[in-house]
Amino acid sequence: MAKSKLLRMDNVSIVVESLDESISFFEEIGLKLEGRATIEGEWSGRVTGLGSQHVEIAMMVTPDGHSRIELSRFLTPATISDHRTAPVNALGYLRVMFTVEDIDELLSRLAKHGAQLVGEVVQYENSYRLCYIRGNEGLLIGLAEQLGNK
């Protein structure tokens, strides 16, 4: 039997409290809303192991069409844990990183959505300017601006 090969990474899922505010935040970064849906029923709970569930989701896609973030708001069962304030060195999934044209300009726009710089914007050699922010709902987001390719 032939070994199955990986085709692509489909999406990263992020559980949020407010779907509308999170959609607005990720649209400000530059993602586009691809669609919204409500997922419920026994079949979906069998996938997640949660049993019967009722979840609102929004699929956000990057401008190149290759990467997606699935924003999920659980109506039932209720969320039971909150990792949003975990420090950068916590175990588990850490953050999503986006490459942007102008970090300073984007930081200015994201501040209007409550985003805060975690440390500072730093330059790595002559390659990148990088930073982490706590964005909408405390989500940790990485931003990278490639230098020299403008």
KAQUI-V539368 format. One record per residue. N is the residue number from 1. RES is the residue in three letters. D_LAST is the distance of its C-alpha to the last C-alpha in Angstrom with 2 decimals. Layout:
n;res;d_last
N;RES;D_LAST
N;RES;D_LAST
This chain:
n;res;d_last
1;MET;47.56
2;ALA;43.89
3;LYS;41.47
4;SER;39.30
5;LYS;35.56
6;LEU;32.72
7;LEU;30.95
8;ARG;28.15
9;MET;27.74
10;ASP;28.88
11;ASN;28.19
12;VAL;28.53
13;SER;31.29
14;ILE;31.41
15;VAL;34.70
16;VAL;34.47
17;GLU;37.06
18;SER;35.56
19;LEU;33.94
20;ASP;33.08
21;GLU;31.39
22;SER;29.44
23;ILE;28.29
24;SER;27.10
25;PHE;25.26
26;PHE;23.39
27;GLU;22.71
28;GLU;21.07
29;ILE;18.71
30;GLY;17.93
31;LEU;20.66
32;LYS;23.20
33;LEU;26.94
34;GLU;28.22
35;GLY;31.84
36;ARG;34.53
37;ALA;37.87
38;THR;40.86
39;ILE;41.96
40;GLU;45.54
41;GLY;48.55
42;GLU;50.14
43;TRP;47.88
44;SER;44.71
45;GLY;46.55
46;ARG;47.58
47;VAL;43.93
48;THR;43.12
49;GLY;46.59
50;LEU;47.05
51;GLY;49.82
52;SER;49.83
53;GLN;46.56
54;HIS;45.00
55;VAL;41.21
56;GLU;38.79
57;ILE;35.41
58;ALA;32.11
59;MET;29.56
60;MET;25.91
61;VAL;23.30
62;THR;19.55
63;PRO;17.53
64;ASP;17.46
65;GLY;21.24
66;HIS;21.65
67;SER;22.38
68;ARG;24.95
69;ILE;26.55
70;GLU;30.21
71;LEU;31.41
72;SER;35.19
73;ARG;37.81
74;PHE;41.20
75;LEU;44.15
76;THR;46.63
77;PRO;47.01
78;ALA;45.68
79;THR;42.98
80;ILE;44.71
81;SER;42.12
82;ASP;39.08
83;HIS;36.46
84;ARG;33.84
85;THR;34.68
86;ALA;34.80
87;PRO;33.05
88;VAL;30.01
89;ASN;32.43
90;ALA;34.68
91;LEU;35.65
92;GLY;34.43
93;TYR;31.26
94;LEU;28.92
95;ARG;25.79
96;VAL;23.12
97;MET;19.51
98;PHE;16.58
99;THR;12.87
100;VAL;11.27
101;GLU;8.20
102;ASP;10.11
103;ILE;13.25
104;ASP;15.05
105;GLU;15.03
106;LEU;16.15
107;LEU;18.74
108;SER;20.13
109;ARG;20.69
110;LEU;22.11
111;ALA;24.48
112;LYS;26.25
113;HIS;27.07
114;GLY;28.50
115;ALA;25.73
116;GLN;26.18
117;LEU;24.19
118;VAL;26.18
119;GLY;25.48
120;GLU;22.51
121;VAL;18.74
122;VAL;18.43
123;GLN;15.99
124;TYR;16.71
125;GLU;16.46
126;ASN;13.01
127;SER;11.89
128;TYR;12.07
129;ARG;13.31
130;LEU;16.19
131;CYS;19.09
132;TYR;22.02
133;ILE;23.47
134;ARG;26.84
135;GLY;26.20
136;ASN;28.63
137;GLU;32.02
138;GLY;30.96
139;LEU;28.76
140;LEU;26.58
141;ILE;22.90
142;GLY;20.11
143;LEU;16.53
144;ALA;13.66
145;GLU;10.10
146;GLN;8.34
147;LEU;7.17
148;GLY;5.80
149;ASN;3.78
150;LYS;0.00
